[in-house]
Amino acid sequence: MKNYELNLSLDELEKRTHKDYLATKKMLKIGAPEYENLADGDKQALKHLVKAAYILEKINMQLDNHDNLAFKEFLEEEIKNGSRQAELTKILFDAQKGICAIDRETNKISLAKGIEELPGKGLYPTDLTKDEFHRILIKMIKEGKLDQVKKILNQRSVIERIGDELVAVDYIDYFKDDFAQMADELEKAALTSTNNDFNEYLHLQATALRKADPMLDAYADKKWAQLQDTPLEFTITRENYSDEMTESAIENEELKKLLEENHIEVISKDFLGGRVGIVNKKGTAALLKIKEYLPLLASNMPFHEEYEQNISKDQDAKQTMVDVDLVAVTGDVGAYRAGITLAENLPNDDKLSLTIGGGRRNVYHRQIRFISDYEKLQKRLDTILDKDQHKYYLHEADHWFTIGHENTHSLGPNKGTEALGKYKSIIEENKADMGALAFLDILEENGMYTHEQVEQIIVSFAADNFLKSKPTLSQAHRVRSVMQNKFFLQKGAVELTQDGKIHVNIDKMIPTAKEMLTQIIRIQIDADFSKGEKYVLENFVWTDEMEVISQKLKDIDKNLNGRTESELAEHLLNS
């Protein structure tokens, strides 16, 4: 067994795992009515889905960092030997699903000395630098090894070093035994689940886990995106926010030119997560109201005649939506690294399932949006928001905003944005936010929201954005918040009062969002890395106003890390 030296002192660990510093999101508990009301067959199926999701967590840990599994084994042994330091370190390891992470202050954390997060995470050899990566790819292209280079720059590959070259292995082949076990669990779930469409999806997904064929995943994703009236939710999430190595290929001018000449696309690698839940019918019915307006919104996107959208004015909105009571979130989707998303819109725009006529699916996380400490939230508002505007702040408005955000991911250019490299995700998340604000007037006119709800969404968004902002150019969701705050302050849509609190000029917010959305879409259409970089860096400005709010928050907001508690999932896992 490999030995490690723990990096955080006992005092630091005691602090980070204290309830005042460690936020907790609780998944469904044993005896939850959502579970008890399920048919017996669905209860049996849920057990197997949970087991599949935890196998996926093991896989993603290896994609995340070469040391993760060995470090986990080390911690477990140290805990057996009575180490309090190891016990507390394990809490953080389980929360962030790995040895390295970023806390809520965007500080990098390593739980072991000498181990740091690499640009290629666990997907590339540990000794591979970006410069060497570029040199090897240039050499391989010049030698005519185009198919190999395409596989290396593909989202499904794990990269190994063979002599002076790199070789790509599809992750299905790389983790063959683990994926086969996952497939077994999905097939067992399909034997008892009460919904035929859901069972068909499980069989398709199980087949895709047994063979390294991206088309099999595409057909499974296509079926998953069509599911609407099912009692259960199971998702293999594939997100690509964290791969800095692959994206760096377009930053080398010689390599970029060779890639363009040979029509080789650079696609950031997937990290895998598992989501298991029970569909909330009432919440889902409320979500589906927006679906009828999506073609209208598509026709109002800036420059909409210049590109194809996943949703257009002349076709049905291929978009399903479900509100889900969460049983478990594992792997990438469950990694509590500065937070867990309120919802996801999948598959991403580079996925095959969209090219074969598939659509998208929005899954909303009920347990993540629940507020566990209203007293703490009120203290934050008292500290940063103009007292006269407290009446507009509503936590539920964050959910309404998220609906707009996730659906805007389906609007705008649906291809070509990979050329924006490491700035792609920042710009895309910015687009989703601005779409959620820019179309509020249209949605109000058409009866989706009342005027009061629109005001609540606007003020709640603005306040939450300042609560989330950090002066560090890392994590797409954090960076976009700073960019937006700077823009809204510059345009006078948000200002600070004499006593240093946020005042939102509500009437200016929608026009300002439309202006920013127009800028973003232009950048996505042009798909020019240098333009994207210029846009992000010019707008990522930590202003004096943000610093005032940040300093105020430091006195009352002590959260550094977070975790999930999955009582029902743990019970099912061990049953």
C-alpha positions in Angstrom: 0.0 0.0 0.0 1.3 3.4 -0.9 2.0 5.8 1.9 1.1 9.5 2.0 1.8 12.4 4.3 -1.4 14.3 5.2 -1.3 17.9 4.2 -3.9 19.6 6.5 -3.1 19.9 10.2 -5.5 18.6 12.8 -6.6 22.1 13.7 -7.3 23.0 10.1 -9.3 19.8 9.6 -11.2 20.4 12.8 -12.2 23.8 11.4 -13.1 22.7 7.9 -15.2 19.8 9.1 -17.0 21.9 11.8 -20.7 22.5 11.0 -20.1 26.3 10.7 -17.5 25.7 7.9 -18.9 22.5 6.2 -22.2 22.9 4.4 -24.4 19.8 4.1 -27.0 18.9 1.5 -29.2 16.0 2.5 -30.5 13.6 -0.1 -33.6 11.5 0.6 -33.6 9.7 4.0 -34.7 6.2 4.9 -38.5 6.2 5.2 -38.9 9.2 2.9 -42.5 9.3 1.6 -41.2 9.8 -2.0 -39.5 6.3 -1.6 -42.2 4.6 0.3 -44.9 5.6 -2.3 -43.0 3.8 -5.1 -44.1 0.5 -6.5 -42.2 -2.5 -5.1 -40.6 -3.1 -8.5 -39.3 0.5 -8.6 -37.9 0.1 -5.1 -36.0 -2.9 -6.2 -34.8 -1.2 -9.3 -33.6 1.8 -7.3 -31.3 -0.4 -5.3 -29.5 -1.5 -8.4 -29.3 2.0 -9.8 -27.6 3.2 -6.7 -25.1 0.5 -6.9 -24.4 1.4 -10.5 -23.9 5.1 -9.6 -21.3 4.2 -6.9 -19.4 2.0 -9.4 -19.3 5.1 -11.6 -17.9 7.1 -8.7 -14.9 4.7 -8.5 -14.3 5.2 -12.2 -14.5 9.0 -12.1 -12.1 9.1 -9.2 -9.5 7.5 -11.4 -10.3 10.0 -14.2 -9.8 12.8 -11.7 -6.5 11.9 -10.2 -4.1 8.9 -10.4 -3.7 8.9 -6.6 -7.3 8.9 -5.6 -8.0 5.2 -5.0 -4.6 4.6 -3.4 -5.1 7.6 -1.1 -8.6 6.4 -0.2 -7.2 3.0 0.8 -4.4 4.7 2.8 -7.0 6.8 4.7 -9.2 3.8 5.5 -6.2 1.9 6.9 -5.1 4.9 9.0 -8.6 5.3 10.4 -8.5 1.6 11.5 -5.2 2.5 13.3 -7.0 5.3 15.2 -5.9 8.4 13.3 -8.2 11.3 14.0 -6.4 13.3 11.3 -7.1 10.6 8.7 -10.8 10.4 9.9 -11.3 14.1 9.3 -9.4 14.1 6.0 -11.7 11.3 4.8 -14.7 13.5 5.4 -13.2 16.1 3.0 -12.1 13.4 0.6 -15.6 12.0 0.4 -17.1 15.4 0.0 -15.0 16.6 -2.9 -14.6 13.1 -4.4 -10.9 13.3 -4.5 -7.5 14.2 -3.2 -7.4 17.7 -4.8 -10.1 20.3 -5.1 -11.1 23.9 -4.8 -12.9 25.2 -1.7 -15.6 27.8 -1.6 -13.1 30.6 -1.5 -11.5 29.2 -4.7 -8.4 28.1 -2.8 -6.8 25.0 -4.1 -6.8 22.2 -1.6 -4.6 19.1 -1.6 -5.2 16.5 1.1 -1.8 15.0 0.7 1.7 16.6 0.6 3.4 16.5 -2.8 0.1 15.8 -4.7 -1.3 18.5 -6.8 -4.0 18.8 -9.5 -2.6 18.4 -13.0 -3.9 20.1 -16.1 -4.6 16.6 -17.5 -6.1 15.4 -14.2 -6.0 11.5 -14.2 -6.6 11.3 -18.0 -2.9 11.9 -19.0 0.5 10.7 -17.8 1.5 12.5 -14.7 4.8 13.7 -16.2 3.3 15.1 -19.3 3.6 18.9 -19.7 1.5 21.0 -22.0 4.6 21.9 -24.1 5.5 18.3 -24.5 1.9 17.4 -25.3 1.9 19.9 -28.1 5.3 18.8 -29.5 4.1 15.1 -29.6 0.9 16.0 -31.4 2.7 18.1 -34.0 5.1 15.2 -34.6 2.3 12.7 -35.0 0.4 14.9 -37.4 3.4 15.5 -39.6 4.0 11.7 -39.6 0.4 11.2 -40.9 -1.0 9.6 -37.7 -4.2 11.6 -37.9 -6.5 8.9 -36.6 -4.4 8.5 -33.5 -4.4 12.3 -32.9 -8.2 12.4 -33.4 -8.6 9.8 -30.7 -6.3 11.6 -28.3 -8.3 14.8 -28.7 -11.6 13.0 -28.2 -13.8 13.3 -25.2 -13.9 9.6 -24.4 -10.2 8.8 -24.2 -7.7 8.1 -21.5 -4.1 8.8 -22.6 -1.1 6.6 -22.1 2.6 7.1 -23.0 4.1 4.5 -25.4 7.7 5.3 -26.1 7.9 8.9 -27.5 4.2 8.9 -28.5 0.8 9.0 -26.9 -1.9 6.4 -27.3 -5.6 6.9 -26.6 -7.7 4.2 -25.0 -11.5 4.6 -25.0 -12.6 4.8 -21.3 -15.0 1.9 -21.8 -12.0 -0.3 -22.6 -9.8 1.3 -20.0 -12.3 0.5 -17.2 -13.8 -2.6 -18.8 -14.5 -4.6 -15.7 -16.1 -1.8 -13.8 -18.4 -0.8 -16.6 -19.4 -4.4 -17.1 -20.5 -4.4 -13.4 -22.4 -1.2 -14.0 -24.1 -2.8 -16.9 -25.1 -5.8 -14.8 -26.8 -3.5 -12.2 -28.7 -1.6 -14.9 -30.0 -4.8 -16.4 -31.1 -6.0 -13.0 -32.9 -2.7 -12.5 -34.7 -3.2 -15.8 -36.1 -6.5 -14.6 -38.3 -4.9 -11.9 -38.8 -1.2 -13.0 -42.4 -0.6 -13.8 -41.8 1.8 -16.8 -41.2 0.2 -20.2 -39.5 3.3 -21.7 -37.2 3.6 -18.7 -36.4 -0.1 -19.0 -35.5 0.3 -22.7 -33.2 3.1 -21.9 -31.5 1.0 -19.2 -30.9 -1.8 -21.7 -29.5 0.6 -24.2 -27.2 2.1 -21.6 -26.1 -1.3 -20.4 -25.2 -2.3 -24.0 -23.2 1.0 -24.3 -21.2 0.2 -21.2 -20.0 -3.1 -22.6 -18.6 -1.9 -25.9 -16.4 1.1 -26.8 -18.7 2.4 -29.5 -19.7 6.1 -29.2 -22.8 5.4 -31.3 -24.1 3.1 -28.6 -23.9 5.9 -26.1 -25.5 8.2 -28.5 -28.6 6.0 -28.9 -28.8 5.6 -25.1 -28.6 9.3 -24.6 -31.2 9.9 -27.3 -33.6 7.6 -25.5 -32.8 9.1 -22.1 -33.5 12.6 -23.4 -37.0 11.4 -24.6 -38.0 10.2 -21.1 -40.8 12.2 -19.6 -43.3 10.2 -17.6 -41.1 7.8 -15.6 -41.1 7.2 -11.8 -37.3 7.0 -11.6 -34.3 9.0 -12.9 -30.9 7.6 -13.7 -28.3 9.6 -15.4 -24.7 9.1 -16.5 -23.5 12.7 -16.6 -20.7 13.6 -18.9 -19.4 17.1 -18.3 -16.1 18.6 -19.6 -15.3 21.6 -17.5 -12.1 20.3 -15.9 -9.8 19.2 -18.8 -7.2 21.9 -19.3 -4.7 19.6 -21.2 -6.9 18.8 -24.2 -8.2 22.3 -24.6 -4.6 23.7 -24.6 -4.0 22.2 -28.1 -5.5 25.2 -29.8 -3.2 27.6 -27.8 -0.2 26.5 -29.8 -0.3 28.3 -33.1 1.6 25.7 -35.1 -0.5 22.9 -33.7 -3.7 24.8 -34.2 -2.9 25.4 -37.9 -2.1 21.7 -38.4 -5.4 20.7 -36.7 -7.4 23.1 -38.8 -5.7 21.9 -42.0 -6.5 18.3 -41.2 -10.0 18.9 -39.9 -9.3 17.6 -36.5 -11.7 18.8 -33.8 -10.5 19.4 -30.2 -13.1 18.1 -27.7 -12.4 18.4 -24.0 -12.6 15.1 -22.1 -15.6 13.9 -20.2 -15.7 13.4 -16.5 -18.4 11.0 -15.3 -21.0 11.3 -12.7 -24.1 9.3 -11.6 -27.5 10.7 -10.6 -30.2 8.6 -9.1 -33.6 10.0 -8.1 -37.3 9.8 -7.9 -39.2 12.0 -10.3 -41.4 14.6 -8.5 -44.6 14.8 -10.6 -45.9 18.1 -9.2 -42.5 19.8 -9.6 -42.1 18.4 -13.1 -45.6 19.7 -14.2 -44.6 23.2 -13.2 -41.3 23.0 -15.2 -43.0 21.9 -18.4 -44.8 25.3 -18.6 -41.7 26.9 -20.3 -41.5 24.3 -23.0 -44.2 25.8 -25.2 -42.2 29.1 -25.3 -38.8 27.7 -26.3 -39.4 28.1 -30.1 -40.4 31.7 -29.4 -37.2 32.3 -27.4 -35.1 30.7 -30.1 -36.5 33.2 -32.6 -35.5 36.1 -30.3 -31.9 35.0 -29.9 -29.4 37.5 -31.2 -28.3 36.8 -34.8 -30.6 33.7 -34.9 -30.6 33.5 -38.7 -26.8 33.0 -38.7 -26.7 29.6 -37.0 -28.5 26.4 -36.2 -30.1 25.9 -32.7 -31.1 22.8 -30.9 -34.5 24.4 -30.6 -35.8 26.5 -33.5 -38.9 28.5 -34.3 -40.0 26.0 -36.9 -39.7 22.7 -35.1 -40.8 21.1 -31.9 -38.7 21.7 -28.8 -36.9 18.4 -28.3 -36.6 19.1 -24.6 -37.7 17.0 -21.7 -37.7 18.3 -18.1 -38.0 16.6 -14.8 -37.8 17.7 -11.2 -36.1 15.0 -9.2 -35.9 14.1 -5.5 -32.3 13.0 -5.2 -31.3 9.7 -3.7 -27.6 9.9 -4.7 -25.2 12.1 -6.7 -21.8 10.4 -7.3 -18.6 11.0 -9.2 -18.3 14.3 -11.1 -21.9 15.5 -10.5 -21.6 14.9 -6.8 -18.1 16.4 -6.2 -18.8 19.2 -3.7 -16.1 21.5 -5.0 -17.6 24.9 -4.1 -21.1 23.6 -4.6 -23.3 21.2 -6.6 -25.4 22.5 -9.5 -29.1 23.1 -9.1 -29.7 21.4 -12.4 -28.1 20.1 -15.5 -28.9 20.3 -19.2 -27.5 17.3 -21.1 -26.1 16.1 -23.5 -23.6 18.8 -24.3 -23.6 20.3 -27.8 -20.7 18.1 -29.0 -22.5 14.9 -28.4 -23.4 12.4 -31.1 -26.9 11.9 -29.8 -27.8 15.4 -31.0 -26.6 14.7 -34.5 -28.9 11.6 -34.8 -32.0 13.5 -34.0 -31.8 13.4 -30.2 -32.8 16.2 -27.9 -31.9 17.5 -24.5 -33.0 16.8 -21.0 -33.1 19.1 -18.0 -32.9 17.5 -14.6 -33.6 19.8 -11.6 -32.2 18.8 -8.2 -34.8 19.4 -5.5 -32.5 18.6 -2.5 -29.7 20.9 -3.7 -32.0 23.9 -3.9 -33.5 23.4 -0.4 -32.2 25.9 2.1 -31.0 24.3 5.3 -30.2 27.5 7.2 -32.6 30.4 6.6 -31.1 32.3 9.6 -27.7 32.3 7.9 -29.2 33.4 4.6 -31.0 36.3 6.3 -27.7 37.5 7.8 -26.1 37.5 4.4 -29.0 39.6 3.0 -28.9 42.0 5.9 -25.2 42.5 5.2 -25.2 43.0 1.4 -28.6 43.9 0.0 -30.4 47.3 0.3 -33.1 46.8 3.0 -35.8 48.2 0.7 -35.2 45.4 -1.7 -35.4 42.5 0.7 -39.1 42.2 -0.2 -38.0 41.1 -3.7 -35.6 38.4 -2.6 -37.1 34.9 -2.8 -35.2 31.7 -2.7 -37.6 30.0 -5.0 -36.8 32.7 -7.6 -33.4 31.1 -7.9 -35.1 28.0 -9.1 -37.1 30.0 -11.7 -33.9 31.6 -12.9 -32.3 28.2 -13.2 -35.1 27.0 -15.4 -34.2 29.9 -17.8 -30.5 29.2 -17.5 -30.7 25.5 -18.3 -33.1 26.0 -21.3 -30.9 28.7 -22.7 -28.1 26.1 -23.1 -30.3 24.7 -25.8 -30.4 28.1 -27.6 -27.7 29.9 -29.6 -25.1 28.3 -31.8 -25.1 24.5 -31.4 -21.7 23.8 -32.9 -18.3 25.4 -33.5 -17.7 26.7 -30.0 -15.0 24.2 -29.2 -12.6 26.7 -31.0 -13.0 28.9 -27.9 -10.9 26.4 -25.9 -10.5 26.9 -22.2 -12.9 29.9 -22.5 -15.7 27.9 -24.0 -17.4 26.9 -20.8 -17.1 30.4 -19.2 -18.7 32.0 -22.3 -21.4 29.3 -22.5 -22.4 29.6 -18.8 -22.5 33.4 -19.3 -24.8 32.9 -22.3 -27.2 30.7 -20.2 -27.4 33.3 -17.4 -28.0 36.2 -19.7 -30.6 34.3 -21.7 -32.4 33.6 -18.4 -32.6 37.3 -17.7 -33.0 38.7 -21.2 -36.2 36.8 -22.0 -38.0 37.5 -18.7 -40.0 40.3 -20.5 -41.2 37.9 -23.2 -42.1 35.2 -20.6 -44.0 37.8 -18.6 -45.9 38.9 -21.7 -46.9 35.3 -22.4 -48.0 34.5 -18.9 -45.1 32.3 -17.7 -44.3 34.7 -14.9 -46.1 37.6 -13.2 -44.5 41.0 -13.0 -43.8 40.4 -9.3 -42.0 37.1 -10.1 -39.9 38.8 -12.7 -38.8 41.4 -10.1 -38.0 38.6 -7.6 -35.9 36.7 -10.2 -33.9 39.8 -11.0 -33.1 40.9 -7.5 -32.5 37.4 -6.3 -30.1 36.8 -9.2 -28.2 40.0 -8.6 -27.8 39.3 -4.8 -26.8 35.7 -5.3 -24.3 36.7 -7.9 -22.4 38.9 -5.5 -22.6 36.1 -2.9 -20.9 33.7 -5.3 -18.2 36.0 -6.8 -14.6 35.3 -6.0 -11.5 37.1 -7.5 -10.0 34.0 -9.0 -9.9 33.1 -12.7 -10.9 29.5 -12.1 -14.2 27.6 -12.4 -16.5 28.7 -15.2 -19.5 29.4 -12.9 -17.4 31.6 -10.6 -15.7 33.5 -13.4 -18.9 34.4 -15.1 -20.4 35.9 -11.9 -17.5 38.4 -11.7 -17.9 39.2 -15.4 -21.6 39.8 -15.0 -21.2 41.9 -11.9 -18.6 44.1 -13.6 -20.9 44.6 -16.6 -24.1 45.4 -14.6 -22.1 47.8 -12.4 -20.7 49.5 -15.5 -24.1 49.9 -17.0 -25.7 51.2 -13.8 -28.1 48.2 -13.5 -26.5 47.5 -10.1 -25.0 50.0 -7.8 -23.8 50.3 -4.2 -25.6 52.4 -1.6 -23.7 54.8 0.7 -23.6 52.2 3.3 -22.0 49.6 0.9 -25.0 47.5 0.0 -26.3 46.3 -3.4 -29.2 48.2 -4.9 -30.6 46.7 -8.1 -32.1 49.1 -10.7 -34.7 46.6 -11.8 -35.7 48.4 -15.0 -32.2 48.3 -16.3 -31.4 44.6 -15.8 -33.2 43.1 -18.7 -31.9 45.6 -21.4 -28.4 45.1 -19.9 -28.7 41.3 -20.1 -29.8 41.6 -23.7 -26.7 43.7 -24.5 -24.4 41.2 -22.9 -26.2 38.3 -24.5 -25.7 39.9 -27.9 -21.9 40.2 -27.3 -21.6 36.6 -26.2 -23.5 35.2 -29.2 -21.3 37.2 -31.5 -18.2 35.6 -29.9 -19.7 32.1 -30.2 -20.6 32.6 -33.9 -17.1 33.9 -34.7 -15.6 31.0 -32.7 -12.2 32.7 -32.5 -10.0 31.8 -29.6 -8.3 35.2 -29.4 -11.6 37.1 -29.4 -13.0 34.8 -26.7 -9.9 35.3 -24.6 -10.0 39.1 -25.0 -13.7 39.2 -24.1 -13.2 37.1 -20.9 -10.1 38.9 -19.7 -11.5 42.4 -20.4 -14.6 41.6 -18.4 -13.1 39.6 -15.6 -12.4 42.6 -13.4 -12.7 42.5 -9.6 -14.1 45.9 -8.9 -14.0 48.0 -5.7 -17.7 47.4 -5.3 -17.1 43.6 -5.3 -14.3 43.9 -2.8 -16.6 45.9 -0.4 -19.2 43.1 -0.6 -16.6 40.4 -0.2 -15.1 41.9 2.9 -18.6 42.3 4.5 -19.3 38.6 3.8 -16.1 37.4 5.3 -17.3 38.4 8.7 -20.5 36.3 8.6 -20.0 33.6 5.9 -17.5 31.0 7.1 -18.3 28.0 4.7 -15.2 26.5 3.2 -16.3 23.1 2.1 -19.5 21.1 1.6 -20.8 17.5 1.4 -23.8 15.5 0.7 -25.5 13.0 3.1 -27.2 10.1 1.3 -28.9 8.1 4.0 -31.3 6.2 1.8 -28.6 5.5 -0.9 -26.2 4.1 1.7 -29.0 1.9 3.1 -29.8 0.6 -0.4 -26.1 0.1 -1.2 -25.6 -2.2 1.7 -28.9 -4.0 1.5 
